[in-house]
């Protein structure tokens, strides 16, 4: 099975579904990442130009992806905070889908609109979630959309995280791998705080499904 994971910023996917990514990779599935922006506005006082900082964050993302067992990371190099669900972004997403031919598209959930968390509802997160939906259907599977990006490809399922789940993935054996991967995002995380809340979050998620640690998804099939 092939899984294509989309995120707005380097670190989003690792936080949102890193345990599941590590698990699926360990099971022999092929995982690829597409990261839309360089995350260059998340500098938190670090002395670097936007360009330098985006490159630092790309390296952090490559390192963490390697720990999780991700096979490739594609950086689309849009500007952090300025992502728009427009033709240009959707063309890139369709290009990635047609190139990698994934069974599963993994992303933040476009139906999650509660605005009960400041971090989660960053505009770029809302934008990538919606754009992945639009790229997945109908664009990727229909050759009237962006024919220059390759042969049409229709995935089997969306796996959305951050919304109302219908599936729990037991990530107990991969919580440490997820934390190790997240530690690569040195510019973004306070190691102790991060480990505490990532464990707590996975524990809270697992409670609903009788699992020690879990990640949750809303799986949506492309079958009508
Ligand atoms: Zn983010």
Boltz pocket constraint, residues with backbone or C-beta under 6 A from the ligand:
constraints:
  - pocket:
      binder: B
      contacts: [[A, 8], [A, 9], [A, 10], [A, 12], [A, 119], [A, 122], [A, 125]]
      max_distance: 6.0
